Amino acid sequence: MDAKLLEILVCPVCKGPLVYDKPRQELICRGDRLAFAVKDGIPVMLEGEARTLDPTEDIPR
């Protein structure tokens, strides 16, 4: 994930910052506990396509 792109992307729901989870290829919103997939290097920033994180799931720092 390009660092400059990560700096400007925000959660489409709350406009909060995102954390890149490289092993899972996802952008994580800690506030909404949503994971947005990154497919072929392109973030899929659609709320309806996001995965809801399980309450026990660790969020990367």
Helices and strands as residue ranges (DSSP letters): H 3-8, E 19-21, E 26-29, E 34-39, E 42-43, G 47-49, E 51-52
